[in-house]
Amino acid sequence: MAQQLKTGDKVKVIAGANKGKSGKIVKMDVKGHKACIEGIGVRVRRLKKTQINPQGGKKTVHLGIDLSNLKKEGK
């Protein structure tokens, strides 16, 4: 990893569908080389009905963006 990114850093997406957008890192996946960014790459996941959750429902999840597609913004 050429750049040192950590949770809380402000970054800009430099490649991919979200190119040009910026946000703050919420969570890092160091082994998978991905970062979850606030407001970017959020999807809705539908849950099946189970005994624990009899209603089923929807849950929002962050999709990680590869670290090579991120650039740390200046101070």
PDB file of N, CA, C, O and CB in Angstrom:
ATOM      1  N   MET A   1       0.847  -1.177   0.000  1.00  0.00           N
ATOM      2  CA  MET A   1       0.000   0.000   0.000  1.00  0.00           C
ATOM      3  C   MET A   1       0.889   1.235   0.000  1.00  0.00           C
ATOM      4  O   MET A   1       1.609   1.490   0.965  1.00  0.00           O
ATOM      5  CB  MET A   1      -0.962   0.001   1.219  1.00  0.00           C
ATOM      6  N   ALA A   2       0.837   1.990  -1.073  1.00  0.00           N
ATOM      7  CA  ALA A   2       1.713   3.145  -1.219  1.00  0.00           C
ATOM      8  C   ALA A   2       1.336   4.284  -0.280  1.00  0.00           C
ATOM      9  O   ALA A   2       2.212   4.980   0.234  1.00  0.00           O
ATOM     10  CB  ALA A   2       1.686   3.633  -2.646  1.00  0.00           C
ATOM     11  N   GLN A   3       0.053   4.476  -0.055  1.00  0.00           N
ATOM     12  CA  GLN A   3      -0.377   5.564   0.810  1.00  0.00           C
ATOM     13  C   GLN A   3      -0.918   5.008   2.122  1.00  0.00           C
ATOM     14  O   GLN A   3      -1.487   3.917   2.160  1.00  0.00           O
ATOM     15  CB  GLN A   3      -1.439   6.427   0.109  1.00  0.00           C
ATOM     16  N   GLN A   4      -0.739   5.753   3.169  1.00  0.00           N
ATOM     17  CA  GLN A   4      -1.179   5.301   4.485  1.00  0.00           C
ATOM     18  C   GLN A   4      -2.561   5.883   4.761  1.00  0.00           C
ATOM     19  O   GLN A   4      -2.689   7.047   5.139  1.00  0.00           O
ATOM     20  CB  GLN A   4      -0.163   5.719   5.596  1.00  0.00           C
ATOM     21  N   LEU A   5      -3.593   5.064   4.570  1.00  0.00           N
ATOM     22  CA  LEU A   5      -4.961   5.479   4.839  1.00  0.00           C
ATOM     23  C   LEU A   5      -5.431   4.836   6.132  1.00  0.00           C
ATOM     24  O   LEU A   5      -5.033   3.719   6.464  1.00  0.00           O
ATOM     25  CB  LEU A   5      -5.897   5.104   3.666  1.00  0.00           C
ATOM     26  N   LYS A   6      -6.280   5.549   6.860  1.00  0.00           N
ATOM     27  CA  LYS A   6      -6.830   5.007   8.096  1.00  0.00           C
ATOM     28  C   LYS A   6      -8.251   5.539   8.277  1.00  0.00           C
ATOM     29  O   LYS A   6      -8.668   6.463   7.578  1.00  0.00           O
ATOM     30  CB  LYS A   6      -5.935   5.377   9.319  1.00  0.00           C
ATOM     31  N   THR A   7      -8.972   4.966   9.195  1.00  0.00           N
ATOM     32  CA  THR A   7     -10.337   5.379   9.481  1.00  0.00           C
ATOM     33  C   THR A   7     -10.358   6.847   9.894  1.00  0.00           C
ATOM     34  O   THR A   7      -9.557   7.283  10.721  1.00  0.00           O
ATOM     35  CB  THR A   7     -10.956   4.495  10.582  1.00  0.00           C
ATOM     36  N   GLY A   8     -11.283   7.599   9.309  1.00  0.00           N
ATOM     37  CA  GLY A   8     -11.409   9.014   9.619  1.00  0.00           C
ATOM     38  C   GLY A   8     -10.763   9.934   8.602  1.00  0.00           C
ATOM     39  O   GLY A   8     -11.024  11.137   8.616  1.00  0.00           O
ATOM     40  N   ASP A   9      -9.922   9.402   7.715  1.00  0.00           N
ATOM     41  CA  ASP A   9      -9.279  10.224   6.682  1.00  0.00           C
ATOM     42  C   ASP A   9     -10.294  10.632   5.621  1.00  0.00           C
ATOM     43  O   ASP A   9     -11.217   9.877   5.318  1.00  0.00           O
ATOM     44  CB  ASP A   9      -8.102   9.463   6.029  1.00  0.00           C
ATOM     45  N   LYS A  10     -10.123  11.822   5.059  1.00  0.00           N
ATOM     46  CA  LYS A  10     -10.956  12.289   3.965  1.00  0.00           C
ATOM     47  C   LYS A  10     -10.268  11.897   2.658  1.00  0.00           C
ATOM     48  O   LYS A  10      -9.102  12.223   2.434  1.00  0.00           O
ATOM     49  CB  LYS A  10     -11.197  13.839   4.048  1.00  0.00           C
ATOM     50  N   VAL A  11     -11.008  11.192   1.800  1.00  0.00           N
ATOM     51  CA  VAL A  11     -10.436  10.686   0.553  1.00  0.00           C
ATOM     52  C   VAL A  11     -11.313  11.071  -0.630  1.00  0.00           C
ATOM     53  O   VAL A  11     -12.474  11.451  -0.473  1.00  0.00           O
ATOM     54  CB  VAL A  11     -10.266   9.159   0.615  1.00  0.00           C
ATOM     55  N   LYS A  12     -10.725  10.961  -1.822  1.00  0.00           N
ATOM     56  CA  LYS A  12     -11.423  11.225  -3.077  1.00  0.00           C
ATOM     57  C   LYS A  12     -11.296   9.991  -3.955  1.00  0.00           C
ATOM     58  O   LYS A  12     -10.225   9.388  -4.029  1.00  0.00           O
ATOM     59  CB  LYS A  12     -10.851  12.493  -3.797  1.00  0.00           C
ATOM     60  N   VAL A  13     -12.388   9.608  -4.625  1.00  0.00           N
ATOM     61  CA  VAL A  13     -12.378   8.462  -5.532  1.00  0.00           C
ATOM     62  C   VAL A  13     -11.827   8.928  -6.864  1.00  0.00           C
ATOM     63  O   VAL A  13     -12.324   9.894  -7.444  1.00  0.00           O
ATOM     64  CB  VAL A  13     -13.807   7.841  -5.696  1.00  0.00           C
ATOM     65  N   ILE A  14     -10.790   8.239  -7.356  1.00  0.00           N
ATOM     66  CA  ILE A  14     -10.129   8.655  -8.592  1.00  0.00           C
ATOM     67  C   ILE A  14     -10.426   7.739  -9.776  1.00  0.00           C
ATOM     68  O   ILE A  14     -10.007   8.030 -10.897  1.00  0.00           O
ATOM     69  CB  ILE A  14      -8.647   8.716  -8.372  1.00  0.00           C
ATOM     70  N   ALA A  15     -11.147   6.629  -9.544  1.00  0.00           N
ATOM     71  CA  ALA A  15     -11.471   5.714 -10.638  1.00  0.00           C
ATOM     72  C   ALA A  15     -12.750   4.963 -10.310  1.00  0.00           C
ATOM     73  O   ALA A  15     -13.099   4.777  -9.145  1.00  0.00           O
ATOM     74  CB  ALA A  15     -10.310   4.723 -10.896  1.00  0.00           C
ATOM     75  N   GLY A  16     -13.440   4.538 -11.357  1.00  0.00           N
ATOM     76  CA  GLY A  16     -14.647   3.745 -11.167  1.00  0.00           C
ATOM     77  C   GLY A  16     -15.913   4.562 -11.336  1.00  0.00           C
ATOM     78  O   GLY A  16     -15.871   5.716 -11.764  1.00  0.00           O
ATOM     79  N   ALA A  17     -17.044   3.949 -10.993  1.00  0.00           N
ATOM     80  CA  ALA A  17     -18.352   4.578 -11.179  1.00  0.00           C
ATOM     81  C   ALA A  17     -18.542   5.812 -10.305  1.00  0.00           C
ATOM     82  O   ALA A  17     -19.307   6.708 -10.664  1.00  0.00           O
ATOM     83  CB  ALA A  17     -19.447   3.581 -10.887  1.00  0.00           C
ATOM     84  N   ASN A  18     -17.871   5.873  -9.181  1.00  0.00           N
ATOM     85  CA  ASN A  18     -18.007   6.992  -8.249  1.00  0.00           C
ATOM     86  C   ASN A  18     -16.880   8.012  -8.376  1.00  0.00           C
ATOM     87  O   ASN A  18     -16.599   8.748  -7.430  1.00  0.00           O
ATOM     88  CB  ASN A  18     -18.056   6.475  -6.835  1.00  0.00           C
ATOM     89  N   LYS A  19     -16.240   8.059  -9.531  1.00  0.00           N
ATOM     90  CA  LYS A  19     -15.100   8.951  -9.751  1.00  0.00           C
ATOM     91  C   LYS A  19     -15.473  10.403  -9.470  1.00  0.00           C
ATOM     92  O   LYS A  19     -16.511  10.888  -9.920  1.00  0.00           O
ATOM     93  CB  LYS A  19     -14.584   8.810 -11.186  1.00  0.00           C
ATOM     94  N   GLY A  20     -14.605  11.095  -8.715  1.00  0.00           N
ATOM     95  CA  GLY A  20     -14.807  12.494  -8.404  1.00  0.00           C
ATOM     96  C   GLY A  20     -15.494  12.750  -7.078  1.00  0.00           C
ATOM     97  O   GLY A  20     -15.447  13.871  -6.571  1.00  0.00           O
ATOM     98  N   LYS A  21     -16.129  11.743  -6.502  1.00  0.00           N
ATOM     99  CA  LYS A  21     -16.807  11.918  -5.224  1.00  0.00           C
ATOM    100  C   LYS A  21     -15.797  11.830  -4.088  1.00  0.00           C
ATOM    101  O   LYS A  21     -14.759  11.180  -4.216  1.00  0.00           O
ATOM    102  CB  LYS A  21     -17.920  10.863  -5.043  1.00  0.00           C
ATOM    103  N   SER A  22     -16.106  12.485  -2.983  1.00  0.00           N
ATOM    104  CA  SER A  22     -15.215  12.431  -1.836  1.00  0.00           C
ATOM    105  C   SER A  22     -16.021  12.176  -0.573  1.00  0.00           C
ATOM    106  O   SER A  22     -17.223  12.436  -0.526  1.00  0.00           O
ATOM    107  CB  SER A  22     -14.404  13.734  -1.709  1.00  0.00           C
ATOM    108  N   GLY A  23     -15.352  11.670   0.441  1.00  0.00           N
ATOM    109  CA  GLY A  23     -16.000  11.367   1.701  1.00  0.00           C
ATOM    110  C   GLY A  23     -14.992  10.916   2.727  1.00  0.00           C
ATOM    111  O   GLY A  23     -13.789  10.896   2.470  1.00  0.00           O
ATOM    112  N   LYS A  24     -15.494  10.551   3.901  1.00  0.00           N
ATOM    113  CA  LYS A  24     -14.653  10.132   5.013  1.00  0.00           C
ATOM    114  C   LYS A  24     -14.689   8.611   5.134  1.00  0.00           C
ATOM    115  O   LYS A  24     -15.739   7.998   4.940  1.00  0.00           O
ATOM    116  CB  LYS A  24     -15.113  10.800   6.333  1.00  0.00           C
ATOM    117  N   ILE A  25     -13.557   8.004   5.450  1.00  0.00           N
ATOM    118  CA  ILE A  25     -13.476   6.559   5.606  1.00  0.00           C
ATOM    119  C   ILE A  25     -14.154   6.154   6.909  1.00  0.00           C
ATOM    120  O   ILE A  25     -13.816   6.654   7.982  1.00  0.00           O
ATOM    121  CB  ILE A  25     -12.003   6.080   5.581  1.00  0.00           C
ATOM    122  N   VAL A  26     -15.121   5.236   6.797  1.00  0.00           N
ATOM    123  CA  VAL A  26     -15.859   4.751   7.954  1.00  0.00           C
ATOM    124  C   VAL A  26     -15.211   3.489   8.511  1.00  0.00           C
ATOM    125  O   VAL A  26     -15.095   3.320   9.725  1.00  0.00           O
ATOM    126  CB  VAL A  26     -17.323   4.481   7.585  1.00  0.00           C
ATOM    127  N   LYS A  27     -14.784   2.596   7.597  1.00  0.00           N
ATOM    128  CA  LYS A  27     -14.234   1.306   8.001  1.00  0.00           C
ATOM    129  C   LYS A  27     -13.194   0.863   6.994  1.00  0.00           C
ATOM    130  O   LYS A  27     -13.334   1.109   5.796  1.00  0.00           O
ATOM    131  CB  LYS A  27     -15.345   0.245   8.134  1.00  0.00           C
ATOM    132  N   MET A  28     -12.150   0.212   7.479  1.00  0.00           N
ATOM    133  CA  MET A  28     -11.090  -0.300   6.608  1.00  0.00           C
ATOM    134  C   MET A  28     -11.070  -1.824   6.654  1.00  0.00           C
ATOM    135  O   MET A  28     -11.257  -2.425   7.712  1.00  0.00           O
ATOM    136  CB  MET A  28      -9.713   0.271   7.024  1.00  0.00           C
ATOM    137  N   ASP A  29     -10.842  -2.444   5.491  1.00  0.00           N
ATOM    138  CA  ASP A  29     -10.611  -3.879   5.392  1.00  0.00           C
ATOM    139  C   ASP A  29      -9.194  -4.044   4.854  1.00  0.00           C
ATOM    140  O   ASP A  29      -8.980  -4.053   3.642  1.00  0.00           O
ATOM    141  CB  ASP A  29     -11.687  -4.595   4.463  1.00  0.00           C
ATOM    142  N   VAL A  30      -8.229  -4.173   5.760  1.00  0.00           N
ATOM    143  CA  VAL A  30      -6.821  -4.190   5.379  1.00  0.00           C
ATOM    144  C   VAL A  30      -6.477  -5.440   4.577  1.00  0.00           C
ATOM    145  O   VAL A  30      -5.741  -5.361   3.594  1.00  0.00           O
ATOM    146  CB  VAL A  30      -5.937  -4.105   6.618  1.00  0.00           C
ATOM    147  N   LYS A  31      -7.001  -6.591   4.986  1.00  0.00           N
ATOM    148  CA  LYS A  31      -6.695  -7.834   4.270  1.00  0.00           C
ATOM    149  C   LYS A  31      -7.295  -7.846   2.871  1.00  0.00           C
ATOM    150  O   LYS A  31      -6.682  -8.370   1.941  1.00  0.00           O
ATOM    151  CB  LYS A  31      -7.205  -9.035   5.056  1.00  0.00           C
ATOM    152  N   GLY A  32      -8.480  -7.277   2.710  1.00  0.00           N
ATOM    153  CA  GLY A  32      -9.143  -7.235   1.413  1.00  0.00           C
ATOM    154  C   GLY A  32      -8.771  -6.023   0.591  1.00  0.00           C
ATOM    155  O   GLY A  32      -9.220  -5.900  -0.549  1.00  0.00           O
ATOM    156  N   HIS A  33      -7.952  -5.112   1.136  1.00  0.00           N
ATOM    157  CA  HIS A  33      -7.514  -3.889   0.460  1.00  0.00           C
ATOM    158  C   HIS A  33      -8.700  -3.027   0.015  1.00  0.00           C
ATOM    159  O   HIS A  33      -8.732  -2.539  -1.115  1.00  0.00           O
ATOM    160  CB  HIS A  33      -6.646  -4.241  -0.748  1.00  0.00           C
ATOM    161  N   LYS A  34      -9.675  -2.846   0.918  1.00  0.00           N
ATOM    162  CA  LYS A  34     -10.863  -2.061   0.615  1.00  0.00           C
ATOM    163  C   LYS A  34     -11.172  -1.106   1.754  1.00  0.00           C
ATOM    164  O   LYS A  34     -10.774  -1.333   2.897  1.00  0.00           O
ATOM    165  CB  LYS A  34     -12.060  -2.974   0.348  1.00  0.00           C
ATOM    166  N   ALA A  35     -11.891  -0.027   1.427  1.00  0.00           N
ATOM    167  CA  ALA A  35     -12.322   0.950   2.420  1.00  0.00           C
ATOM    168  C   ALA A  35     -13.794   1.260   2.200  1.00  0.00           C
ATOM    169  O   ALA A  35     -14.247   1.369   1.060  1.00  0.00           O
ATOM    170  CB  ALA A  35     -11.466   2.243   2.344  1.00  0.00           C
ATOM    171  N   CYS A  36     -14.541   1.404   3.293  1.00  0.00           N
ATOM    172  CA  CYS A  36     -15.939   1.809   3.224  1.00  0.00           C
ATOM    173  C   CYS A  36     -15.991   3.309   3.454  1.00  0.00           C
ATOM    174  O   CYS A  36     -15.493   3.807   4.463  1.00  0.00           O
ATOM    175  CB  CYS A  36     -16.820   1.040   4.270  1.00  0.00           C
ATOM    176  N   ILE A  37     -16.597   4.032   2.509  1.00  0.00           N
ATOM    177  CA  ILE A  37     -16.638   5.491   2.558  1.00  0.00           C
ATOM    178  C   ILE A  37     -18.060   5.949   2.824  1.00  0.00           C
ATOM    179  O   ILE A  37     -19.023   5.407   2.281  1.00  0.00           O
ATOM    180  CB  ILE A  37     -16.105   6.107   1.243  1.00  0.00           C
ATOM    181  N   GLU A  38     -18.165   6.953   3.669  1.00  0.00           N
ATOM    182  CA  GLU A  38     -19.451   7.499   4.087  1.00  0.00           C
ATOM    183  C   GLU A  38     -20.237   8.029   2.881  1.00  0.00           C
ATOM    184  O   GLU A  38     -19.786   8.949   2.198  1.00  0.00           O
ATOM    185  CB  GLU A  38     -19.244   8.618   5.122  1.00  0.00           C
ATOM    186  N   GLY A  39     -21.407   7.446   2.627  1.00  0.00           N
ATOM    187  CA  GLY A  39     -22.281   7.908   1.561  1.00  0.00           C
ATOM    188  C   GLY A  39     -21.955   7.396   0.171  1.00  0.00           C
ATOM    189  O   GLY A  39     -22.697   7.689  -0.766  1.00  0.00           O
ATOM    190  N   ILE A  40     -20.885   6.651  -0.003  1.00  0.00           N
ATOM    191  CA  ILE A  40     -20.495   6.134  -1.310  1.00  0.00           C
ATOM    192  C   ILE A  40     -20.482   4.608  -1.250  1.00  0.00           C
ATOM    193  O   ILE A  40     -19.922   4.024  -0.323  1.00  0.00           O
ATOM    194  CB  ILE A  40     -19.099   6.690  -1.742  1.00  0.00           C
ATOM    195  N   GLY A  41     -21.097   3.970  -2.234  1.00  0.00           N
ATOM    196  CA  GLY A  41     -21.112   2.512  -2.281  1.00  0.00           C
ATOM    197  C   GLY A  41     -22.049   1.891  -1.254  1.00  0.00           C
ATOM    198  O   GLY A  41     -21.778   0.799  -0.755  1.00  0.00           O
ATOM    199  N   VAL A  42     -23.150   2.573  -0.930  1.00  0.00           N
ATOM    200  CA  VAL A  42     -24.126   2.042   0.022  1.00  0.00           C
ATOM    201  C   VAL A  42     -25.231   1.366  -0.770  1.00  0.00           C
ATOM    202  O   VAL A  42     -25.782   1.954  -1.701  1.00  0.00           O
ATOM    203  CB  VAL A  42     -24.702   3.170   0.947  1.00  0.00           C
ATOM    204  N   ARG A  43     -25.555   0.141  -0.408  1.00  0.00           N
ATOM    205  CA  ARG A  43     -26.596  -0.625  -1.082  1.00  0.00           C
ATOM    206  C   ARG A  43     -27.604  -1.126  -0.054  1.00  0.00           C
ATOM    207  O   ARG A  43     -27.311  -1.191   1.139  1.00  0.00           O
ATOM    208  CB  ARG A  43     -25.987  -1.808  -1.876  1.00  0.00           C
ATOM    209  N   VAL A  44     -28.788  -1.478  -0.529  1.00  0.00           N
ATOM    210  CA  VAL A  44     -29.829  -2.042   0.329  1.00  0.00           C
ATOM    211  C   VAL A  44     -29.848  -3.543   0.127  1.00  0.00           C
ATOM    212  O   VAL A  44     -29.900  -4.025  -1.004  1.00  0.00           O
ATOM    213  CB  VAL A  44     -31.227  -1.420   0.020  1.00  0.00           C
ATOM    214  N   ARG A  45     -29.807  -4.277   1.217  1.00  0.00           N
ATOM    215  CA  ARG A  45     -29.848  -5.732   1.164  1.00  0.00           C
ATOM    216  C   ARG A  45     -31.165  -6.198   1.775  1.00  0.00           C
ATOM    217  O   ARG A  45     -31.544  -5.745   2.855  1.00  0.00           O
ATOM    218  CB  ARG A  45     -28.627  -6.362   1.910  1.00  0.00           C
ATOM    219  N   ARG A  46     -31.847  -7.079   1.104  1.00  0.00           N
ATOM    220  CA  ARG A  46     -33.116  -7.592   1.597  1.00  0.00           C
ATOM    221  C   ARG A  46     -32.885  -8.836   2.432  1.00  0.00           C
ATOM    222  O   ARG A  46     -32.085  -9.698   2.068  1.00  0.00           O
ATOM    223  CB  ARG A  46     -34.069  -7.893   0.436  1.00  0.00           C
ATOM    224  N   LEU A  47     -33.594  -8.931   3.561  1.00  0.00           N
ATOM    225  CA  LEU A  47     -33.428 -10.040   4.480  1.00  0.00           C
ATOM    226  C   LEU A  47     -34.643 -10.963   4.425  1.00  0.00           C
ATOM    227  O   LEU A  47     -35.782 -10.502   4.360  1.00  0.00           O
ATOM    228  CB  LEU A  47     -33.207  -9.526   5.908  1.00  0.00           C
ATOM    229  N   LYS A  48     -34.386 -12.267   4.450  1.00  0.00           N
ATOM    230  CA  LYS A  48     -35.463 -13.246   4.480  1.00  0.00           C
ATOM    231  C   LYS A  48     -36.149 -13.243   5.837  1.00  0.00           C
ATOM    232  O   LYS A  48     -35.576 -12.805   6.835  1.00  0.00           O
ATOM    233  CB  LYS A  48     -34.929 -14.644   4.155  1.00  0.00           C
ATOM    234  N   LYS A  49     -37.373 -13.734   5.863  1.00  0.00           N
ATOM    235  CA  LYS A  49     -38.065 -13.911   7.136  1.00  0.00           C
ATOM    236  C   LYS A  49     -37.446 -15.105   7.860  1.00  0.00           C
ATOM    237  O   LYS A  49     -37.260 -16.169   7.270  1.00  0.00           O
ATOM    238  CB  LYS A  49     -39.604 -14.116   6.921  1.00  0.00           C
ATOM    239  N   THR A  50     -37.132 -14.922   9.137  1.00  0.00           N
ATOM    240  CA  THR A  50     -36.583 -16.001   9.956  1.00  0.00           C
ATOM    241  C   THR A  50     -37.290 -15.990  11.304  1.00  0.00           C
ATOM    242  O   THR A  50     -38.121 -15.120  11.564  1.00  0.00           O
ATOM    243  CB  THR A  50     -35.034 -15.852  10.134  1.00  0.00           C
ATOM    244  N   GLN A  51     -36.965 -16.950  12.160  1.00  0.00           N
ATOM    245  CA  GLN A  51     -37.548 -16.964  13.503  1.00  0.00           C
ATOM    246  C   GLN A  51     -37.062 -15.769  14.314  1.00  0.00           C
ATOM    247  O   GLN A  51     -37.814 -15.208  15.110  1.00  0.00           O
ATOM    248  CB  GLN A  51     -37.202 -18.274  14.230  1.00  0.00           C
ATOM    249  N   ILE A  52     -35.827 -15.389  14.118  1.00  0.00           N
ATOM    250  CA  ILE A  52     -35.273 -14.242  14.843  1.00  0.00           C
ATOM    251  C   ILE A  52     -35.861 -12.943  14.308  1.00  0.00           C
ATOM    252  O   ILE A  52     -36.154 -12.028  15.078  1.00  0.00           O
ATOM    253  CB  ILE A  52     -33.734 -14.219  14.733  1.00  0.00           C
ATOM    254  N   ASN A  53     -36.033 -12.858  12.997  1.00  0.00           N
ATOM    255  CA  ASN A  53     -36.561 -11.660  12.346  1.00  0.00           C
ATOM    256  C   ASN A  53     -37.796 -12.051  11.532  1.00  0.00           C
ATOM    257  O   ASN A  53     -37.689 -12.216  10.317  1.00  0.00           O
ATOM    258  CB  ASN A  53     -35.476 -10.986  11.435  1.00  0.00           C
ATOM    259  N   PRO A  54     -38.971 -12.205  12.167  1.00  0.00           N
ATOM    260  CA  PRO A  54     -40.153 -12.707  11.451  1.00  0.00           C
ATOM    261  C   PRO A  54     -40.693 -11.756  10.385  1.00  0.00           C
ATOM    262  O   PRO A  54     -41.407 -12.201   9.487  1.00  0.00           O
ATOM    263  CB  PRO A  54     -41.242 -12.997  12.435  1.00  0.00           C
ATOM    264  N   GLN A  55     -40.380 -10.477  10.453  1.00  0.00           N
ATOM    265  CA  GLN A  55     -40.859  -9.519   9.473  1.00  0.00           C
ATOM    266  C   GLN A  55     -40.012  -9.506   8.199  1.00  0.00           C
ATOM    267  O   GLN A  55     -40.481  -9.078   7.145  1.00  0.00           O
ATOM    268  CB  GLN A  55     -40.887  -8.142  10.081  1.00  0.00           C
ATOM    269  N   GLY A  56     -38.776  -9.969   8.295  1.00  0.00           N
ATOM    270  CA  GLY A  56     -37.864  -9.799   7.176  1.00  0.00           C
ATOM    271  C   GLY A  56     -37.438  -8.341   7.146  1.00  0.00           C
ATOM    272  O   GLY A  56     -37.336  -7.713   8.200  1.00  0.00           O
ATOM    273  N   GLY A  57     -37.189  -7.795   5.980  1.00  0.00           N
ATOM    274  CA  GLY A  57     -36.902  -6.366   5.918  1.00  0.00           C
ATOM    275  C   GLY A  57     -35.728  -6.021   5.028  1.00  0.00           C
ATOM    276  O   GLY A  57     -35.296  -6.810   4.187  1.00  0.00           O
ATOM    277  N   LYS A  58     -35.217  -4.791   5.245  1.00  0.00           N
ATOM    278  CA  LYS A  58     -34.105  -4.283   4.454  1.00  0.00           C
ATOM    279  C   LYS A  58     -33.003  -3.804   5.390  1.00  0.00           C
ATOM    280  O   LYS A  58     -33.259  -3.367   6.512  1.00  0.00           O
ATOM    281  CB  LYS A  58     -34.568  -3.140   3.515  1.00  0.00           C
ATOM    282  N   LYS A  59     -31.774  -3.897   4.897  1.00  0.00           N
ATOM    283  CA  LYS A  59     -30.606  -3.482   5.664  1.00  0.00           C
ATOM    284  C   LYS A  59     -29.646  -2.782   4.710  1.00  0.00           C
ATOM    285  O   LYS A  59     -29.404  -3.274   3.608  1.00  0.00           O
ATOM    286  CB  LYS A  59     -29.918  -4.702   6.371  1.00  0.00           C
ATOM    287  N   THR A  60     -29.094  -1.638   5.120  1.00  0.00           N
ATOM    288  CA  THR A  60     -28.122  -0.955   4.269  1.00  0.00           C
ATOM    289  C   THR A  60     -26.723  -1.448   4.609  1.00  0.00           C
ATOM    290  O   THR A  60     -26.362  -1.575   5.779  1.00  0.00           O
ATOM    291  CB  THR A  60     -28.217   0.584   4.438  1.00  0.00           C
ATOM    292  N   VAL A  61     -25.947  -1.721   3.576  1.00  0.00           N
ATOM    293  CA  VAL A  61     -24.582  -2.195   3.744  1.00  0.00           C
ATOM    294  C   VAL A  61     -23.643  -1.356   2.888  1.00  0.00           C
ATOM    295  O   VAL A  61     -24.030  -0.857   1.832  1.00  0.00           O
ATOM    296  CB  VAL A  61     -24.469  -3.692   3.376  1.00  0.00           C
ATOM    297  N   HIS A  62     -22.401  -1.205   3.354  1.00  0.00           N
ATOM    298  CA  HIS A  62     -21.365  -0.500   2.598  1.00  0.00           C
ATOM    299  C   HIS A  62     -20.598  -1.503   1.750  1.00  0.00           C
ATOM    300  O   HIS A  62     -20.162  -2.546   2.238  1.00  0.00           O
ATOM    301  CB  HIS A  62     -20.403   0.268   3.548  1.00  0.00           C
ATOM    302  N   LEU A  63     -20.441  -1.173   0.483  1.00  0.00           N
ATOM    303  CA  LEU A  63     -19.577  -1.959  -0.386  1.00  0.00           C
ATOM    304  C   LEU A  63     -18.209  -1.305  -0.367  1.00  0.00           C
ATOM    305  O   LEU A  63     -18.096  -0.087  -0.508  1.00  0.00           O
ATOM    306  CB  LEU A  63     -20.148  -2.058  -1.847  1.00  0.00           C
ATOM    307  N   GLY A  64     -17.188  -2.094  -0.197  1.00  0.00           N
ATOM    308  CA  GLY A  64     -15.842  -1.539  -0.121  1.00  0.00           C
ATOM    309  C   GLY A  64     -15.341  -1.062  -1.471  1.00  0.00           C
ATOM    310  O   GLY A  64     -15.647  -1.655  -2.505  1.00  0.00           O
ATOM    311  N   ILE A  65     -14.576   0.005  -1.453  1.00  0.00           N
ATOM    312  CA  ILE A  65     -13.916   0.519  -2.654  1.00  0.00           C
ATOM    313  C   ILE A  65     -12.436   0.203  -2.519  1.00  0.00           C
ATOM    314  O   ILE A  65     -11.837   0.433  -1.469  1.00  0.00           O
ATOM    315  CB  ILE A  65     -14.159   2.070  -2.844  1.00  0.00           C
ATOM    316  N   ASP A  66     -11.851  -0.324  -3.582  1.00  0.00           N
ATOM    317  CA  ASP A  66     -10.451  -0.727  -3.554  1.00  0.00           C
ATOM    318  C   ASP A  66      -9.556   0.465  -3.232  1.00  0.00           C
ATOM    319  O   ASP A  66      -9.799   1.578  -3.699  1.00  0.00           O
ATOM    320  CB  ASP A  66     -10.045  -1.352  -4.895  1.00  0.00           C
ATOM    321  N   LEU A  67      -8.529   0.225  -2.437  1.00  0.00           N
ATOM    322  CA  LEU A  67      -7.633   1.299  -2.000  1.00  0.00           C
ATOM    323  C   LEU A  67      -6.883   1.944  -3.162  1.00  0.00           C
ATOM    324  O   LEU A  67      -6.485   3.106  -3.074  1.00  0.00           O
ATOM    325  CB  LEU A  67      -6.639   0.764  -0.991  1.00  0.00           C
ATOM    326  N   SER A  68      -6.687   1.195  -4.255  1.00  0.00           N
ATOM    327  CA  SER A  68      -5.980   1.765  -5.408  1.00  0.00           C
ATOM    328  C   SER A  68      -6.820   2.815  -6.126  1.00  0.00           C
ATOM    329  O   SER A  68      -6.290   3.586  -6.926  1.00  0.00           O
ATOM    330  CB  SER A  68      -5.592   0.661  -6.385  1.00  0.00           C
ATOM    331  N   ASN A  69      -8.127   2.855  -5.848  1.00  0.00           N
ATOM    332  CA  ASN A  69      -9.014   3.825  -6.480  1.00  0.00           C
ATOM    333  C   ASN A  69      -9.249   5.052  -5.606  1.00  0.00           C
ATOM    334  O   ASN A  69     -10.107   5.878  -5.919  1.00  0.00           O
ATOM    335  CB  ASN A  69     -10.337   3.175  -6.811  1.00  0.00           C
ATOM    336  N   LEU A  70      -8.498   5.181  -4.516  1.00  0.00           N
ATOM    337  CA  LEU A  70      -8.671   6.295  -3.578  1.00  0.00           C
ATOM    338  C   LEU A  70      -7.425   7.149  -3.505  1.00  0.00           C
ATOM    339  O   LEU A  70      -6.306   6.669  -3.685  1.00  0.00           O
ATOM    340  CB  LEU A  70      -9.023   5.777  -2.189  1.00  0.00           C
ATOM    341  N   LYS A  71      -7.644   8.440  -3.236  1.00  0.00           N
ATOM    342  CA  LYS A  71      -6.551   9.376  -3.073  1.00  0.00           C
ATOM    343  C   LYS A  71      -6.840  10.207  -1.828  1.00  0.00           C
ATOM    344  O   LYS A  71      -7.932  10.756  -1.680  1.00  0.00           O
ATOM    345  CB  LYS A  71      -6.374  10.279  -4.341  1.00  0.00           C
ATOM    346  N   LYS A  72      -5.868  10.295  -0.943  1.00  0.00           N
ATOM    347  CA  LYS A  72      -6.024  11.086   0.272  1.00  0.00           C
ATOM    348  C   LYS A  72      -6.050  12.567  -0.080  1.00  0.00           C
ATOM    349  O   LYS A  72      -5.191  13.065  -0.807  1.00  0.00           O
ATOM    350  CB  LYS A  72      -4.887  10.785   1.276  1.00  0.00           C
ATOM    351  N   GLU A  73      -7.070  13.270   0.457  1.00  0.00           N
ATOM    352  CA  GLU A  73      -7.189  14.688   0.175  1.00  0.00           C
ATOM    353  C   GLU A  73      -6.278  15.479   1.103  1.00  0.00           C
ATOM    354  O   GLU A  73      -6.028  15.076   2.239  1.00  0.00           O
ATOM    355  CB  GLU A  73      -8.646  15.150   0.322  1.00  0.00           C
ATOM    356  N   GLY A  74      -5.790  16.600   0.611  1.00  0.00           N
ATOM    357  CA  GLY A  74      -4.895  17.451   1.389  1.00  0.00           C
ATOM    358  C   GLY A  74      -5.579  18.068   2.581  1.00  0.00           C
ATOM    359  O   GLY A  74      -6.805  18.047   2.697  1.00  0.00           O
ATOM    360  N   LYS A  75      -4.763  18.624   3.478  1.00  0.00           N
ATOM    361  CA  LYS A  75      -5.289  19.194   4.720  1.00  0.00           C
ATOM    362  C   LYS A  75      -5.912  20.546   4.494  1.00  0.00           C
ATOM    363  O   LYS A  75      -6.404  21.165   5.437  1.00  0.00           O
ATOM    364  CB  LYS A  75      -4.198  19.308   5.756  1.00  0.00           C
TER     365      LYS A  75
END
